[in-house]
Amino acid sequence: MNDSLTARQTQILKILVDEYIDSANPVGSEILERKYRLGVSSATVRSEMVELTKKGYLKQPHTSAGRIPTSKAMKFYVGQLMEERSMSLSDEVKVKTEVMKAKDNTDNLMEELTESLSDVTNSLAISAIEDGRSWHYGLSHVFDNPEFCDLAICGGVLSFLESGEEVNDLFFHRLNWENPVEVLFGEELGFPELKLVGLTATTFNLGGKRAALAVLGPTRIKYQVVIPVVRHINNLMNSLGW
């Protein structure tokens, strides 16, 4: 449990983030009390949500009485509260099969990895090699998310993808790579056009060069699904010893 939160606040934060990931809508105290049977009144839940807001874990959109999690809340959720979902055996086999088919050609391999990551996670996947080459796959998934219905935000994401220089800058100059799988949110990415974006990324060696692969989506992407897939690819690429 985070030292700054009580057990009840931690419980409420977890289920609020779960609900927000599923619904993409601000979450109110009545929904939490009614749907999750917390055993306390909606007034008590509302009071705890006010405290979570004061502590920087929740914020209130101007047009809603509900709350949404901040980047601070999402990092806490991913690091300590989230329950990961294991990859299915069929997905593991699919990824490895595609990798082995393309392993003799670097461009083909990165294309297959990017496509496989997108297909398995139902998300936009991006990748790059430090020599400047970059790839993306699953652009249609961007339009599945209500966060990206704003043309300015969607246009910013598309502009980022079209700039291989910015993609390489993100992977090979801005990320510290302290962990096999890195998860960053919004402002941490350093690009104004990605302020509503979450990134789940990994890096590995490929033919003597560094390569990187990531899922790019809204900050409420299903990390419990995405992180195990990205980790699996990291383990697979490292085990093959390129």
Backbone as a ProteinNet text record, in pm:
[ID]
protein_1_A
[PRIMARY]
MNDSLTARQTQILKILVDEYIDSANPVGSEILERKYRLGVSSATVRSEMVELTKKGYLKQPHTSAGRIPTSKAMKFYVGQLMEERSMSLSDEVKVKTEVMKAKDNTDNLMEELTESLSDVTNSLAISAIEDGRSWHYGLSHVFDNPEFCDLAICGGVLSFLESGEEVNDLFFHRLNWENPVEVLFGEELGFPELKLVGLTATTFNLGGKRAALAVLGPTRIKYQVVIPVVRHINNLMNSLGW
[TERTIARY]
83.9	0	87	50.4	121.8	106.6	219.5	217.8	123.8	99.8	17.9	-131.6	-167.6	-307.8	-350.1	-473.5	-530.1	-570.9	-601.4	-644.8	-771.2	-864.8	-989.5	-963.6	-877.7	-846.2	-778.6	-690.9	-624.9	-726.9	-821.7	-926.2	-1010.8	-1050.7	-1134.1	-1058	-930.4	-851.3	-840.5	-817	-802.7	-930.6	-1043.6	-1166.3	-1206.8	-1173.2	-1202.1	-1120.1	-991.6	-908.6	-960.1	-995.1	-1051.9	-1175.7	-1263.1	-1386.8	-1356.5	-1261.8	-1226.3	-1164.1	-1079.9	-1019.3	-1127.6	-1228.9	-1335.7	-1431.9	-1460.6	-1568.5	-1522.4	-1401.7	-1348	-1423.5	-1509	-1587.8	-1545.8	-1562.8	-1539.9	-1625.9	-1572.4	-1638.1	-1688	-1816.8	-1876.1	-1886.6	-1906.1	-1912.4	-2031.1	-2142.8	-2262	-2236.1	-2164.5	-2132.6	-2047.3	-1946.7	-1857.8	-1932.6	-2013.9	-2085.4	-2186.5	-2257.1	-2361.8	-2304.1	-2202.7	-2150.5	-2056	-1981	-1876.5	-1907.1	-2020.8	-2066.2	-1953	-1910.6	-1797.5	-1831.5	-1959.7	-1998.6	-2000.3	-1986.8	-1996.4	-2088.3	-2133.2	-2225.9	-2153.8	-2232	-2173.6	-2113.9	-2169.6	-2113.9	-1972.6	-1951.9	-1818.8	-1722.1	-1769.3	-1685.3	-1649.8	-1749.1	-1726.3	-1621.8	-1628.7	-1532.1	-1390.3	-1379.4	-1248.1	-1195.6	-1285.2	-1243	-1192.5	-1251.7	-1202.6	-1059.6	-1034.7	-900.2	-801	-843.4	-756.8	-726.8	-823.9	-801.8	-699.8	-711.2	-617.4	-475	-464.1	-333	-275.9	-350.7	-298.7	-324.1	-413.2	-441.2	-562.3	-649.2	-768.5	-780.3	-852	-883.6	-1026.1	-1085.1	-1225.9	-1237.5	-1284	-1308.8	-1411.7	-1399.9	-1488.3	-1634.8	-1662.3	-1800.3	-1863	-1796.3	-1846.5	-1834.7	-1927.8	-1920.1	-1829.2	-1793.5	-1707.7	-1560.7	-1477.6	-1332.7	-1265.2	-1145	-1061.7	-923.2	-851.6	-718.8	-615.2	-520.4	-408.2	-296.5	-191.2	-74.7	-14	-18.4	32	-47.1	-178.1	-262.8	-234.8	-217.5	-193.2	-59.7	40.7	170.5	159.9	87.3	66.2	-13.1	-113.7	-197.5	-113.5	-37.8	42.8	150.4	209.8	320.8	280.2	160	127.8	-12.8	-105.4	-244.4	-295.6	-240	-292.4	-272.2	-371.2	-362.5	-340.5	-219.9	-186.3	-263.6	-286.6	-350	-246.9	-225.3	-124.5	-163.1	-61.4	-85.8	-140.2	-225.7	-272.4	-160.5	-163.6	-62.8	-66.7	-185.5	-197.2	-130.1	-142.1	-76.9	74.8	122.2	266.4	321.6	251.7	295.3	292.4	187.5	174.8	292.5	325.9	435.4	567.2	595	722.1	730.3	620.1	619.1	652	591.9	617.3	761.8	815	953.9	1048.8	1027.7	1116.9	1111.1	995.2	982.7	1061.8	1071.1	1131.1	1271.5	1326.8	1448.4	1571.6	1572.2	1690.8	1694	1589.8	1585.2	1536.6	1621.9	1591.3	1462.8	1447.7	1326.8	1201.7	1206	1090.7	1060.8	1167.1	1149.5	1079.9	1124.3	1062.1	918.7	893.1	756.1	666.4	715.3	636.2	614.8	717.4	703	599.3	605.1	512.8	369.6	352.8	220.2	166.3	250.6	207	166.6	246.4	213.9	80.2	57	-69.9	-186.4	-168.9	-277.6	-314.3	-213.9	-239.6	-300.6	-263.1	-311.3	-427.7	-461.7	-564.8	-534.9	-409.5	-363.8	-269.1	-238.7	-136.9	0.2	83.8	220.1	319.7	428.5	534	667.5	763.7	895.2	1000.2	1126	1235.5	1366.9	1465.1	1603.8	1684.1	1788.7	1858.7	1927.5	1931.4	1989.4	1891.5	1767.1	1671.1	1548.9	1550.1	1432.7	1322.3	1197.2	1084.5	965.1	874.9	756.6	638.3	519.1	400.1	293.8	204.3	97.7	-23.3	-141.6	-264.6	-317.7	-292.8	-337	-487	-562.7	-708.7	-752.1	-669	-705.1	-708.6	-634.9	-637.7	-780.4	-852.9	-986.7	-1091.8	-1051.2	-1143.6	-1159.9	-1074	-1070.6	-1132	-1229.7	-1294.9	-1200.2	-1089.9	-993.2	-937.2	-931.8	-869.4	-970.2	-1094.3	-1194.2	-1166.7	-1095.9	-1054.6	-953.3	-984.3	-899.4	-759.1	-747.8	-616.4	-529.2	-590	-514.5	-478.1	-575.6	-551.4	-446.4	-457.4	-360.1	-219.6	-209.6	-78.9	-15.2	-96.4	-45.9	-0.6	-81.4	-46.2	81.3	94.8	214.8	338.6	324.2	435.4	476.3	377.7	407.1	476.6	438.5	496.6	640.5	679.6	815.7	902.8	973.8	1063.4	1166.2	1204.2	1302.5	1250.2	1122.7	1065.6	1050.7	1011.9	999.2	1134	1239.2	1372.8	1422.4	1389.8	1428.9	1364.9	1237.6	1168.2	1233.6	1254.7	1307	1451.3	1536	1679.4	1746.6	1668.1	1725.5	1645.2	1515.4	1432	1403.2	1397.1	1368.9	1497.4	1489	1607.8	1632	1525.7	1535.9	1593.6	1532.9	1574.9	1515.5	1409.7	1340.7	1320	1302.9	1278.2	1153.8	1053.2	933	912.6	907.7	887	745.7	679.8	546.2	553	516.4	520.2	387.7	359.4	230.2	248	173.1	156.4	282.8	290.5	398.9	536	541.4	669.5	734	653.8	705.9	778.6	749.1	822.3	774.1	659.2	603.7	462.9	437.2	304.2	190.7	215	108.6	73.4	153.6	129.3	82.3	23.6	-11.2	-120.7	-201.9	-307.2	-273.9	-146.6	-102.9	-28.1	-44.4	36.3	122.1	244.5	338.3	389.5	382.9	438.4	544.1	671.8	781.1	885.1	958.6	1071.9	1181.7	1303.5	1416.6	1497.6	1569.5	1651	1756	1857.1	1961.2	1919.9	1954.1	1918.4	2031.3	2109.4	2218.8	2320.2	2349.3	2447.3	2392.8	2264.8	2201.5	2089.4	2056.8	1942.7	1813.6	1714.4	1580.8	1481.9	1367.9	1264.9	1128	1036.1	900.9	804.4	688.5	596.7	452	364	221.7	194.5	127.2	92.3	-59.5	-113.6	-258.5	-298.3	-425.7	-469.8	-411	-406.5	-348.7	-425.5	-549.8	-630.4	-625.3	-523.6	-513.2	-508.5	-543.9	-550.7	-409.9	-343.2	-205.2	-193.7	-299.3	-294.9	-281.2	-321.2	-306.6	-178	-151.6	-41.1	95.5	113.2	245.1	295.9	215.3	265.9	307.6	238.3	274.3	408.6	424.9	550.7	665.8	643.1	746.8	782.3	681	705.2	794	766.9	848.6	992.2	1008.7	1142.8	1217.1	1150.7	1213.9	1247.3	1155.4	1177.2	1297.3	1303.7	1413.9	1547.4	1548.6	1673.3	1716.5	1621	1654.5	1712.8	1675.8	1726.5	1866.3	1906.5	2046.2	2094.6	2012	2057.7	2156.9
-120.4	0	124.9	224.4	350	417.7	468.9	526.8	646.2	717.5	838	807.9	682.6	646.5	546.3	559.9	459.9	337.1	228.5	106	132	208	236.6	322.1	423	507.5	427	334.9	249	160.6	105.5	21.9	103.1	222.1	306.3	347.9	382.2	422	308.5	188	74	51.4	47.6	17.9	136.8	257.8	373.1	365.9	330.1	317.8	203.7	90.7	-20.9	23.8	96.9	143.7	242.9	331.7	430.9	364.9	265.4	193.2	128.1	73.1	4.6	100.3	212.8	298.8	422.6	469.8	594.7	717.9	701.5	813.6	849.7	976.3	1012.4	925.5	892.5	797.1	871.5	852.4	914.8	819	873.9	792.6	697.2	739.9	653.8	527.3	541.9	424.9	326.2	376.5	288	216.8	291.8	232.1	129.1	159.4	70.2	-52.6	-34	-142.3	-234.1	-179.9	-259	-293.3	-246.9	-284.2	-269.3	-147.2	-119.1	-127.1	-131.5	-142.2	-10.2	99	233.3	316.3	428	512.4	584.5	629.8	706.5	837.6	890.3	1012.7	987.5	869.8	834	816.2	747.8	729.8	866	953.7	1087.5	1163.4	1151.1	1216.9	1164	1033.3	974.5	1017.7	1032.3	1078.4	1221.8	1302.5	1439.5	1435.3	1345.6	1333.1	1284.6	1190.7	1142.2	1252.4	1340.9	1454.6	1550	1576.8	1666.2	1610.2	1477.9	1413.5	1392.5	1438.2	1435.1	1308.2	1220.7	1094.5	1102.8	1198.7	1214.9	1360.1	1380	1515.4	1515.8	1633.6	1647.8	1727.4	1662.2	1737.7	1846.6	1955.3	2070.8	2038	1947.4	1922.1	1802.2	1748.4	1626.6	1635.1	1566.7	1556.3	1442.1	1354.9	1241.3	1278.8	1179.5	1199.8	1103.4	1142.3	1054.3	1047.9	937.7	926.1	1014	1063.9	1140.6	1044.6	1099.4	1017.3	955.6	1031	979.1	855.6	861.1	746.5	628.3	654.4	545.2	477.3	553.6	493.3	406.2	453.9	375.8	249.6	263.2	149.6	43.8	86.5	-7.8	-72.1	7.2	-44	-131.6	-106.9	-176.2	-236.6	-193	-236.4	-327.6	-316.3	-385.5	-537	-610.7	-756	-794.4	-840.7	-873.7	-996.1	-999.2	-1112.9	-1182.1	-1309	-1383.1	-1392.9	-1393.7	-1416.6	-1556.7	-1570.9	-1704.4	-1778.9	-1910.9	-1991.8	-1967.7	-1951	-1928.6	-1798.2	-1694.6	-1568	-1580.3	-1653.2	-1674.4	-1746.4	-1849.8	-1926.3	-1838.5	-1758	-1670.7	-1574.8	-1509.7	-1412.8	-1481.5	-1594.3	-1662.9	-1712.7	-1762	-1810.5	-1698.5	-1583	-1469.5	-1422.5	-1422.3	-1381.6	-1476.9	-1604.7	-1703.1	-1698.6	-1669.5	-1661.4	-1543.6	-1435	-1311.6	-1285.5	-1377.7	-1349.4	-1318.1	-1355.2	-1334.3	-1197.7	-1117.7	-985.1	-885.2	-789.6	-696.3	-618	-565.3	-488	-574.2	-693.1	-782.6	-819.8	-842.9	-880.8	-769.5	-645.2	-534.4	-513.1	-530.6	-519.6	-625.8	-748.7	-857.5	-838.5	-794.7	-768.9	-660.1	-553.4	-441.5	-484.4	-559.6	-606.7	-705	-796.4	-894.4	-826.1	-728.2	-656.3	-584.7	-522.8	-454	-551.7	-664.3	-761.7	-823	-856.9	-924.9	-830.6	-703.4	-607.4	-522.7	-534.2	-449	-301.3	-265.4	-129.3	-85	44	96.8	57.7	-2	-39.1	41	82.6	154.9	90	105.6	46.8	126.5	106.4	178.4	107.6	135.8	96.3	224.5	225.2	350.5	409.7	337.9	395.5	486.6	502	595.3	532.1	401.1	334.3	322.8	336.8	324.3	264	206	139.8	166.1	156.8	154.7	68.7	16.3	-70.3	-58.1	-65	-60.4	79	166.3	305.2	316.1	223.6	229.2	220.2	158	145.5	280.7	377.9	512	565.8	540	597.1	520.1	410.6	337.1	403.7	501.4	561.3	700.9	724.7	856.4	971.3	942.4	1048.4	1111.1	1032.5	1079.2	1128.7	1149.2	1206.9	1354.5	1418.1	1557.5	1561.3	1637.3	1639	1690.4	1784.7	1839.2	1732.6	1655	1550.2	1438.4	1395.7	1289.7	1334.3	1457.7	1510.4	1514.2	1544.3	1546.3	1408.8	1307.3	1169.6	1128.2	1159.1	1123.3	1194	1319.5	1395.4	1333.1	1290.1	1223.9	1097.2	1017.8	891.1	912.8	1018.9	1045.1	1093.4	1140.1	1190	1079.7	1009.1	906.2	962.8	1088.6	1152.7	1163.7	1202	1214	1077	976.3	841.4	793.4	812.6	770.8	853.7	981.3	1066.4	1016.4	979.2	928	800.7	705.2	575.3	581.1	656.3	641.9	761.8	865.3	979.9	1022.5	1000.8	1047.9	939.9	815.4	706.9	660.8	636.6	595.6	445.2	367.2	220.8	162.9	198.8	144.1	5.8	-29.1	-157	-224.1	-357.6	-426.9	-375.4	-335.2	-274.8	-139.4	-35	100.4	147.2	208.5	264.7	412.8	497	641.4	703	818.3	883.1	1030	1071.1	1212.5	1295.3	1385.7	1481.9	1416.1	1294.6	1225.2	1197.6	1192.1	1159.1	1277.5	1397.4	1514.1	1574.9	1528.6	1584.8	1637.4	1765.5	1821.8	1746.1	1694.2	1625.5	1490.5	1444.3	1314.7	1329.4	1443.2	1469.6	1377.9	1318.3	1227.2	1081.4	1055.2	924.1	847.5	715.6	626.9	540.6	511.8	433.1	316.9	195.9	76.7	22.1	28.5	6.3	-90.4	-150.3	-235.3	-214.2	-254.5	-240.9	-369.3	-393.2	-513.3	-488.9	-574.8	-564.2	-639.5	-581.3	-643.2	-616	-717.9	-702.8	-598	-589	-492.1	-352.8	-334.4	-203.8	-218.5	-105.8	-106.4	-91.6	-168.4	-156.9	-136.6	-78.5	-54.1	-78.5	-119.7	-155.8	-110.9	-58.7	-5.5	-8.9	-7.4	17.5	162.8	233.4	373.6	384.7	441.2	452.6	554.9	562	653.9	611.8	703.7	669.8	558.9	533.3	430	296.7	276.3	150.7	33.3	-86.1	-202.7	-256	-191.8	-228.8	-372.2	-422.3	-560.2	-661.1	-621	-704.9	-669.8	-541.1	-493.6	-527.4	-503.9	-522.2	-665.3	-769.1	-906.1	-937.2	-880.8	-905.8	-840.2	-715	-644.8	-715.3	-760.4	-833	-964.3	-1032.8	-1159.6	-1136.9	-1031.7	-1003.1	-970.7	-894.7	-864.9	-993.8	-1083.2	-1209.6	-1294.3	-1296	-1374.8	-1322.9	-1192.5	-1136.3	-1155.2	-1141.4	-1161.7	-1307.7	-1398.4	-1541.8	-1586.1	-1515.4	-1551.6	-1495.7	-1402.4	-1357.7	-1286.7	-1194.2	-1120.1	-1011.8
0	0	0	-76.9	-77.9	58.6	115.6	249.8	261.5	151.6	159.7	149.5	125.5	110.3	216.6	263	352.3	271.1	341.1	272.5	191.2	247.9	175.8	52.7	66.3	-49.2	-159.4	-121.5	-219.4	-290.9	-215.2	-275	-372	-331.3	-416.6	-541.3	-524.9	-640.6	-741.3	-694.3	-785.6	-867.2	-798.9	-873.4	-960.4	-919.9	-1005.1	-1133.5	-1121.4	-1241.6	-1329.1	-1268.1	-1344.5	-1422.3	-1355.1	-1418.1	-1530.1	-1508.1	-1609.3	-1732.1	-1710.6	-1823.2	-1908.4	-1844.1	-1917.4	-1986.2	-1922	-1971.8	-2048.2	-2019.8	-2077.1	-2029.4	-1928.5	-1876.7	-1734.9	-1695.6	-1555.5	-1464.4	-1348.7	-1258.7	-1135	-1103	-985.6	-869	-750	-628.4	-631	-690.1	-693.4	-773.9	-884.5	-967.2	-888.7	-819.7	-744.6	-632.6	-560.4	-446.5	-496	-602	-651.5	-722.3	-802.6	-886.3	-811.1	-716.2	-650.8	-505.2	-454.2	-319.8	-217.1	-198.7	-111.3	36.6	68.4	207.8	281.5	208.4	268.3	179	230.1	154.6	41.5	-55.9	-166	-114.1	-4	55.1	108	169.1	218.1	101.9	-2	-121.5	-180.5	-186.3	-241.8	-158.9	-27.7	59.4	35.2	18.5	-8	-144.9	-241.6	-373.9	-368.3	-281.1	-262.6	-208.4	-112.5	-57	-163	-245.6	-353	-453.4	-474	-562.8	-501.7	-372.3	-304.2	-307.8	-305.7	-305.6	-445.5	-547.6	-683.1	-761.3	-709.2	-778.4	-871.5	-848.6	-931.7	-975.2	-1085.5	-1128.8	-1181	-1183.8	-1221.8	-1351.3	-1458	-1581.9	-1557	-1628.1	-1604.4	-1628.6	-1719	-1758.3	-1686.8	-1585.9	-1522.8	-1371.7	-1304.6	-1159.3	-1117.4	-1211.9	-1182.6	-1183.1	-1154.6	-1151.6	-1249.6	-1294.6	-1374.3	-1309.9	-1329	-1266.6	-1336.2	-1259.1	-1312.8	-1353	-1412.6	-1445.8	-1319.3	-1209.1	-1081.7	-1040.1	-1056.2	-1021	-1112.1	-1241.8	-1335.5	-1307.8	-1271.9	-1240.9	-1115	-1015.3	-893.8	-924.2	-1007.5	-1046.6	-1119.2	-1218.9	-1296.3	-1209.8	-1122	-1041.7	-925.2	-866.7	-742.3	-734.2	-813.7	-796.5	-906.9	-1023.5	-1139.9	-1131.9	-1180.1	-1188.8	-1334.3	-1365.5	-1504.2	-1553.2	-1683.6	-1749.2	-1837.5	-1814.9	-1891.1	-2037.7	-2123.5	-2266	-2286.7	-2385	-2420.1	-2492.4	-2484.3	-2551.2	-2701.8	-2756.9	-2901.3	-2942.6	-2860.2	-2891.6	-2880.7	-2779.7	-2766.3	-2888.6	-2932	-3049.3	-3174.3	-3188.2	-3304.7	-3314.1	-3203.9	-3204.9	-3239.3	-3175.1	-3200.7	-3344	-3397.7	-3535.4	-3633	-3614.2	-3703.6	-3693.1	-3569.9	-3550.3	-3622.2	-3605.7	-3666.2	-3819.1	-3875.4	-4020.5	-4077.1	-3999	-4050.4	-3995.5	-3919.7	-3842.8	-3927.5	-4055.7	-4139.1	-4206.6	-4187.3	-4248.2	-4143.4	-4112.1	-4002.5	-4027.4	-4148.4	-4178.6	-4165.2	-4220.6	-4211.6	-4066.7	-3989.7	-3849.6	-3772	-3789.1	-3717.1	-3762.8	-3890.6	-3939.9	-3875.9	-3869.4	-3812.3	-3662.7	-3592.4	-3448.7	-3423.7	-3501.4	-3483.7	-3514.5	-3622.3	-3657.2	-3553.8	-3506.3	-3406.4	-3276.7	-3232.4	-3109.4	-3123.5	-3237.7	-3261.7	-3261.5	-3330.7	-3342.4	-3207.6	-3128.2	-3001.7	-2898.8	-2903.1	-2803.5	-2853.9	-2983.5	-3044	-3021.7	-3047.1	-3022	-3132.8	-3133.3	-3222	-3168	-3253.4	-3215.3	-3298.3	-3234.8	-3305.5	-3272.5	-3361.7	-3337.8	-3412.9	-3376	-3441	-3411.9	-3498.4	-3477	-3470.7	-3390.5	-3363.2	-3486.3	-3597.7	-3719.3	-3792.7	-3738.6	-3795.8	-3857.5	-3877.5	-3934.4	-3829.7	-3872.7	-3780.1	-3852.3	-3773.5	-3827	-3734.4	-3788.3	-3703.4	-3770.3	-3688.7	-3740.2	-3647.9	-3706.9	-3627	-3605.5	-3700.7	-3686.5	-3665.5	-3721.5	-3707.1	-3561.6	-3477.1	-3335.4	-3264.7	-3317.8	-3258.3	-3257.9	-3366.3	-3381.2	-3301	-3236.6	-3150.4	-3014.1	-2984.9	-2851.6	-2852.2	-2765.2	-2764.3	-2733.8	-2662.9	-2633.2	-2759.9	-2866.9	-2988.9	-3092.1	-3049.5	-3139.6	-3165.2	-3073	-3091.5	-3205.8	-3310.8	-3429.6	-3399.8	-3306.7	-3273.6	-3208.2	-3116.9	-3047.8	-3144.4	-3223.3	-3321.1	-3422.8	-3467.3	-3562.4	-3505	-3375.5	-3310.2	-3306.1	-3277.4	-3275.2	-3414.5	-3516.3	-3653.7	-3697.7	-3659	-3692.7	-3628.8	-3504.6	-3436	-3509.7	-3549.9	-3617.7	-3751.2	-3820.1	-3951.7	-3943.2	-3825.2	-3807.3	-3747.2	-3831.8	-3780.7	-3685.5	-3706.2	-3619.7	-3476.7	-3461.1	-3326.9	-3260.7	-3337.6	-3282.5	-3231.5	-3309.1	-3266.7	-3148.3	-3147.7	-3035.3	-2906.6	-2913.6	-2795.7	-2745.7	-2834.1	-2793.4	-2745.5	-2815.2	-2793	-2725.9	-2695.7	-2625.5	-2502.9	-2504.8	-2394.3	-2290.6	-2332.7	-2238.9	-2171	-2040.5	-1964.5	-1966.6	-1996.1	-2003.1	-1874.7	-1763.6	-1635.7	-1610.1	-1684.7	-1666.2	-1801.9	-1802.4	-1929.5	-2002	-1924.7	-1981.1	-1913.6	-1992.9	-1940.8	-1974.3	-1876.5	-1896.6	-1862.7	-1959.1	-1939.1	-1980.2	-1919.3	-1940.3	-1977.1	-2080.7	-2111.5	-2109.9	-2013.1	-2006.2	-1995.8	-1941.3	-1928.2	-2063.2	-2168	-2300.4	-2364.8	-2318.7	-2366.1	-2496.1	-2546.7	-2669.4	-2639.7	-2664.4	-2634	-2701.5	-2821.9	-2895	-2833.2	-2737.6	-2674.1	-2529.2	-2496.4	-2356.8	-2303.1	-2391.6	-2347.3	-2376.8	-2398.6	-2446.3	-2337.1	-2339.4	-2257.6	-2348.2	-2305.6	-2385.3	-2302	-2358.3	-2294.9	-2389.4	-2348.9	-2442.5	-2389.2	-2482.7	-2447.7	-2550.1	-2514.6	-2605.2	-2605.1	-2715.1	-2727.5	-2835.7	-2838.6	-2939.8	-3065.5	-3179.2	-3306.2	-3404.8	-3434.6	-3530.1	-3490.5	-3361	-3313.3	-3292	-3315.9	-3293.7	-3191.9	-3127.3	-3036.2	-3113.9	-3074.1	-3132.4	-3018.7	-3050.8	-2950.2	-3011.3	-2925.4	-2968.1	-2859.4	-2898.8	-2797.7	-2844.8	-2747.9	-2770	-2732.6	-2820.3	-2799.3	-2798.2	-2693.9	-2684.9	-2580.7	-2548.2	-2443.8	-2309.4	-2214.7	-2084.6	-2014.1	-2055.1	-1989.9	-2064.5	-2147.8	-2221.8	-2123.5	-2169	-2080.8	-2052.9	-1956.3	-1925	-1874.8	-1812.4	-1762.3	-1875.2	-1996.5	-2115.9	-2190.2	-2205.6	-2288.4	-2228.4	-2099.1	-2037.7	-2050	-2022.3	-2040.1	-2183.5	-2281.9	-2422.3	-2455.3	-2414.1	-2439.7	-2368.4	-2245.7	-2172.3	-2242.1	-2292.8	-2363.2	-2485.5	-2560.7	-2678.3	-2637.4	-2530.4	-2480.3	-2444.5	-2372.8	-2333.6	-2456.1	-2552.6	-2673.4	-2751.6	-2772.4	-2849.6	-2779.2	-2647.6	-2572.6	-2573.8	-2571.3	-2571.5	-2704.9	-2812.6	-2944.8	-2970.1	-2885.5	-2885.2	-3009.6	-3065.4	-3182.6	-3143.8
[MASK]
++++++++++++++++++++++++++++++++++++++++++++++++++++++++++++++++++++++++++++++++++++++++++++++++++++++++++++++++++++++++++++++++++++++++++++++++++++++++++++++++++++++++++++++++++++++++++++++++++++++++++++++++++++++++++++++++++++++++++++++++++

